[in-house]
């Protein structure tokens, strides 16, 4: 490989020096109230223009399962469909309340556990809420519970806040359950909870879960829980939503 000549190196160093000086001048003028559009021609200014950095979402809503992974099944009832239906109702309410959010999925798409975590951690959201339904070999079991990572400093508390809003959705309030090995709770960098809303394996719960009115009721209570958690731990998120 041919080495650059001494003359080429001098030219390159000179160009870099000029670029550094120009950047310093532009930065100085910008800090003193001069718009970059007034300093440089439009064609050049556009190259220097920075896109506004989007703040991280207040909450990420994770509808469990999806695509080829149905989750729990009871006849024609599949967990992936119920979690998505509830999540879409949650999205609608969050949008109405101007609470910033991101959906892990908003259709019948498979998203791996690794990708769910990657999205959440890259977006650096304040709160991660995963929506699921329960199932058990004993069809008499029913109710709602919130799971959390017991090694998280705030895990149990935010789970308790959420459970206080969703616990009475079905006949039995199953309270909280520590689940240190659940992937989405263990590897997220932010406070995270996983909701088990009703038992698909239970006749009464599954009947409720498949009705649009109950799905909307679930979403309302979940959003109330989200608001309570944000109010305690991230009050600025609610203030910003009120300002819009």
DRENNUMAR-159156 format. One record per residue: x negated, y negated, z of N, C-alpha, C in turn. Coordinates in steps of 0.05 Angstrom, whole numbers, plus 32768, in hexadecimal, padded with zeros to 4 digits. Each point is the difference from the previous one (the first is absolute). Layout:
XYZXYZXYZ ...
END
This chain:
7FEF8018800080117FE880007FEE7FE78000 80067FEE7FEE7FF07FE87FFD80057FEC8016 7FEB7FF7800D80027FED801680057FE47FF4 80117FEF800E80057FE57FF67FE67FF08002 7FFD7FEE7FED7FE87FEF7FFF80017FEC8017 7FE97FF380057FFE7FEC801580127FE87FF9 80017FF97FE680107FEA7FF7801E80058005 800980197FFA801C8008800480077FFE801E 7FEE8009801180057FFF801D80037FE38009 7FEF7FEE7FF680017FE48008801B7FF47FF7 800980067FE880197FF67FF68017800A8011 8000801A80078015800C801180017FF2801B 7FE87FFC800C7FFF7FF3801A800B7FE47FFF 7FF97FF27FEA80097FE47FFD801F7FFF7FFD 800B80137FF1801D80017FFC800E8006801A 7FF58012800F800C8007801A7FFF7FE88013 7FEA7FF280007FFD7FE8801180147FEB7FF9 80057FFC7FE680147FEC7FF7801B80098009 8006801A7FFD801A800A800880057FFC801E 7FEC8005801080027FFC801D80057FE38007 7FF17FEE7FF280037FE38005801C7FF77FF8 800A80097FE9801B7FF97FF78015800A8013 7FFD8019800A8013800B801380007FF0801A 7FE97FF880097FFE7FF08018800E7FE57FFD 7FFC7FF37FE8800D7FE67FFB801E80037FFF 800A80157FF3801D80057FFE800C8005801B 7FF28010801080098006801C80027FE68010 7FEB7FF07FFE7FFF7FE7801080177FED7FF7 80047FFD7FE680157FEF7FF6801C800A8008 8003801A7FFF801A800C800780067FFC801D 7FEC8002801280047FFB801C80077FE38006 7FF87FEF7FEE80057FE3800480187FF67FF0 801280127FF980197FF87FF580027FFF7FE2 7FEB80077FF2800180007FE38009801B7FF5 80147FFF7FEE800A80197FF47FEC800A7FEC 7FFD801A7FFF7FED800C7FED800A7FFB7FE3 801A7FFC7FFD800B7FFB7FE57FF87FE47FF6 7FFB7FEE80137FF77FE57FF97FE27FFE7FFC 7FF18014800A7FE380007FFF7FF7800D7FE6 800D80177FF87FF7800F7FE8801680007FEB 7FF980057FE7801580047FEC801180188007 801980007FF68014801480087FF5801C7FFA 7FF380047FE97FF7801B7FF97FEB800A8014 7FF07FEE800B7FEC80098013800C8001801C 80117FED8006800C8000801B801080198006 800D800B7FEB800F801880047FEF80178009 7FE780017FF77FEE801580087FF87FFF801D 80017FE7800B7FF87FFC801C801880028013 80187FFE7FF480187FFF80118003801B800F 80067FFE8019800480188010801E80058003 800780197FFC801C8008800680057FFF801E 80177FF7800880067FFF801D8000801D800B 7FF4800380177FFE801A800D801B8006800E 800C80167FF980198007800C7FFC800A801C 800F7FF680137FFD800A801C800A801C8002 7FF5801080128009801B8003801E80028008 800E80147FF7801C8003800880038005801D 80177FF6800B80058005801D8004801D8005 800D800E7FEE8007801C80057FFF80107FE6 7FF780188002800180137FEA801580158007 801280057FED8015801380037FF980197FF0 7FFE8017800E7FF780197FF4801780148000 800D80037FE9801580147FFE7FF3801C7FFD 8005801180137FF3801A8000800580117FE8 7FEC80107FF8800180147FEB80057FF27FE5 800C800E7FED80057FF47FE57FF480117FEA 800C7FFE7FE87FF7800F7FE98003801E8004 7FEB800F7FFB8001801D800380008009801D 7FFD7FEE801380008007801C801A7FF7800D 801480128003801A7FF8800980037FFB801E 7FED800A801080037FFF801D801480158009 800F7FFB801580138013800A801880027FED 800B80197FFE801680057FED8016800F800F 80197FF87FFA8017800E800A801480017FE8 800080167FF2801180037FE87FF67FEC7FEB 80127FEE7FF77FF97FEC7FEC7FF47FE7800C 80007FFE801B7FF67FE8800E7FE280028003 7FF27FEC7FF77FE37FFF80017FF77FE78010 7FED800580117FF67FEA80117FF67FE97FF0 7FF280057FEA7FF47FEB7FF080157FEC7FF6 801880097FFA80157FEF7FF6800B7FEE8016 8003800C8018800C7FF180177FEC7FEA8009 7FE6800880027FED7FEC800A7FFD7FE97FEC 800280067FE67FFE7FEB7FEC80197FEE8002 8017800C800380197FF080017FFF7FEC8018 7FF7800A80177FFE7FEF80187FEB7FEB7FFB 7FE980087FF57FEA7FED7FFB80087FE97FEE 801080067FEB80097FEC7FEE80137FEC800D 8010800A801380117FEE800F7FF07FEF8013 7FEB800C800C7FED7FF080107FF47FE97FF0 7FF780077FE87FF47FEC7FEE80137FE97FFA 801980067FFB80147FEC7FFA80037FED8018 8001800A801880037FF080187FE87FEF8005 7FE8800C7FFD7FE77FF180047FFE7FE97FED 800980057FE77FFF7FEA7FEC80137FEA8007 80188007800A80137FEC80097FF67FEF8017 7FF0800D80117FF67FF280187FE57FF37FFB 7FF680027FE77FE67FF47FF97FE9800B8010 8001801980077FEA800E800E7FF0800E7FEB 7FE67FF97FFE7FEF800C7FEB7FFD801E8005 8000800E7FEA7FFF801E80017FF4800B7FE7 7FF9801A80027FF7800F7FE9800C801C8002 800A800A7FEA800B801B7FFF7FEB80147FF6 7FFC8016800E7FEE80157FF6800C800C7FE7 801A80058000800E80087FE8801C7FF58000 80097FF97FE8801C7FF77FFE800F80107FEB 7FF680187FF9800E80137FEF7FF7801C8007 800A80137FF17FFA801C80077FE480087FF5 7FEC7FF5800C7FE480047FF87FF0800D8016 7FEF80137FF97FEE800C80137FE97FEE8006 7FFB7FFA80197FE87FF180097FF280108015 7FE780067FFC7FF1801180137FFC7FF1801A 7FFC801080157FFB7FF4801A7FE77FEE7FFF 7FEC80087FF27FE77FF07FFD80067FE67FF3 801180007FEC80067FE77FF280127FED8011 8011800C801080117FF080127FEE7FF08013 7FEC800F800B7FEE7FF380137FEE7FEC7FF2 7FF780067FE87FEF7FEE7FF1800F7FE67FFA 801980027FF880107FE87FFA80037FEF8019 8007800D801680057FF180197FE77FF2800A 7FE9800F80007FE87FF4800A7FF47FEB7FEE 800380037FE67FF67FEC7FED80117FE68002 801A8003800480117FE980027FFF7FF3801C 7FF5800E80137FFB7FF6801C801A7FF5800B 8016800F7FFE80197FF8800B7FFF7FFF801E 80147FF3800C80017FFE801D800C8019800D 8013800D7FF1800F8016800C800780147FEA 7FFD801A8006800680157FED80178011800C 801680027FF08018800F8009800680167FEC 7FFE80188009800680177FEE801B800C8008 801080047FEB801C800980058002801E7FF7 800A801080138003801D7FFA801A800A800D 800780197FFA8016800E800D7FF5801A800B 800D800980157FF68018800E800E80197FF5 7FF680178008800C801A7FFA7FF680158014 8011801380067FF8801480148010801A7FFA 7FF480168009800D801A7FFC801A8003800E 80037FF2801780197FFF800F80127FEA7FF5 801580067FF280117FEC7FF380107FEF8014 7FFF80078019800E7FEF80147FF07FE78008 7FE680007FFA7FEF7FEA800780077FE77FEE 80027FE9800D80067FE87FF17FF47FE8800F 80027FE87FF47FF77FE8800E7FE97FF27FF2 7FF77FEB800D7FEC7FED7FF57FE87FFE8013 7FE87FFF7FF57FE97FFC80117FEB7FEF7FF0 7FEE7FF3800F7FEA7FF17FF47FE6800C8009 7FEF80067FED7FE6800C80067FEA7FEA7FFE 7FEA8004800F7FEB7FED80007FE5800E8006 7FEB7FF17FFA7FE5800A80067FF97FF9801D 7FFD801380127FFA7FFA801C7FE57FF38005 7FEF80017FEB7FE57FF3800380007FE37FF7 80177FF77FF680037FE47FF880077FEF8019 7FF37FE9800380067FEF8017801D7FF78002 800C7FFB7FE9801B7FF67FFF801480147FF7 7FF780187FF8801180147FF4801980078010 7FFD8006801980178008801080137FE98004 7FF57FE8800480127FE9800580107FF97FE7 7FF47FFF7FE8800F7FF97FE9801480177FF9 7FF980198007801380167FFC80187FFC8012 7FFB7FF8801980167FFC801380127FE97FF7 7FF47FEB7FF680107FE97FF5801280097FEA 7FF580107FED801080097FEA801580138009 7FF98013801280148014800980177FF3800E 7FFB7FE9800D80167FF2800E80157FF67FEC 7FF87FFD7FE780137FF77FEB800D80177FF1 7FF180167FFC800B80157FEF80098019800F 7FFA8001801A800580188010801D800A8000 80137FED7FFE801C80088002800D80047FE4 7FF080027FEB800C80037FE6800E801B7FFD 7FF58015800B800D801A800080098006801D 800B80178004800C8007801A7FEB80018016 7FE880087FFA7FEC800480157FE87FEE7FFC 7FF87FF280157FE87FF080007FE98012800A 7FEE80077FEE7FEB801380077FE77FF2800A 80017FE680027FEB7FEF800C7FE780017FEF 7FE88000800D7FE77FFE7FF27FF1801A7FFF 7FEE80037FEC7FEF80187FFF7FE47FF87FF7 7FEC800580107FE47FFB7FF77FF880147FEB 7FF57FF77FEA7FF780127FEB7FE57FF77FF6 7FEB8008800E7FE57FF67FF97FF5800A7FE5 800C80167FF67FF4800B7FE880107FFB7FE7 80157FF08002800F7FF87FE87FEE7FED7FEF 7FFD80077FE77FEC7FF27FEF80057FE27FFF 80197FF87FFB80057FE47FFC7FFE7FF0801A 8002800D80167FFC7FF3801A7FE37FFF8008 7FF280147FF97FE4800380097FEC7FEE7FF0 80067FFD7FE67FEB7FF37FF080087FE37FF7 80167FF6800880077FE47FF97FF07FEE8014 7FF87FE97FF67FF07FED801080127FED8010 801A80027FFC80127FEE800D8014800F8012 800F7FF380118014800F80108013800E7FED 8005801A8006801080107FEE801380128010 801880047FF580148011800C800D80117FEA 800980178007800F80117FEE801B8007800C 80157FFA7FF2801B8003800A800C801B7FF6 800B800F8011800F80197FF9801D7FFB8005 800E7FF87FEA801C7FF88003801280177FF9 800B800C8015801380167FFC7FF3801A7FF6 800F801680027FF7801A7FF7801080097FE8 7FF280037FE9800C800A7FE8800C801C8005 7FF4800F80128009801B8006801980018010 80097FE8800A80187FFF801180177FF67FEF 8017800D800280177FFA7FEF800A7FE38004 80027FF88019800B7FE580067FEC7FEA7FF7 7FE6800480067FEC7FED7FF97FFE7FFD7FE1 7FFF80177FF37FFD7FFF7FE380177FF37FF2 80188003800B80187FF37FF57FFD7FE28003 7FF67FF780177FFC7FE380047FEB7FF67FED 7FEA800E7FFE7FE97FF77FF180057FFC7FE3 8014800E7FF580057FFE7FE480157FEB7FF9 800A7FF2801480137FEA7FFA7FF37FE57FFE 80087FF07FED7FF47FE67FFB80037FEE8018 80178001800E80057FEE80167FED80078017 7FFA801980057FEE800880157FE37FF97FF9 7FF980037FE77FE57FF97FF77FFC7FE28004 80147FF07FFA7FFE7FE380047FFE7FFA801E 800F800E80117FFE7FFC801D7FE48006800A 7FF580177FF67FE5800780087FEC7FE97FF8 80037FF67FE87FEE7FEB7FF780037FE78011 80187FF9800780047FE880127FF18003801A 80038018800C7FF38004801A7FE280027FFD 7FF6800B7FEB7FE380017FFB7FF57FE47FFE 800E7FEF7FF17FF67FE47FFC80017FF1801B 80158005801080007FF4801B7FE880088010 7FF9801A7FFE7FE8800A800E7FE77FF27FF6 7FFE7FFD7FE57FE97FF37FF47FFE7FE3800A 80177FF2800180007FE480097FF77FFF801E 8009801280107FF88000801C7FE280058003 7FF580127FF07FE4800680027FEF7FE87FF6 80097FF47FEA7FF27FE97FF680017FE88014 80177FFD800C80047FEA80147FED80038017 7FFA801980087FEE800480177FE37FFF7FF8 7FF9800C7FEA7FE480037FF97FF67FEE7FE9 80127FF87FEF7FF97FEF7FE980147FEA7FFB 80047FEF801480157FEB7FFE7FFD7FEE7FE8 7FE87FFB7FF77FFC7FEF7FE9800D800B7FE7 8003801A7FFE800D800B7FE9801E7FF87FFF 800D7FFF8017801C7FF7800080027FE27FFC 7FED7FF1800A80007FE37FFC7FFE7FF97FE3 7FEE800E7FF27FFD7FFB7FE4801980077FF0 800E80158009801880087FF280167FEC8004 80007FF3801780157FEB80057FFB7FE77FF1 7FE77FFB7FF87FF97FE87FF2800880017FE3 800380177FF5800780037FE4801E7FFC7FFB 
END
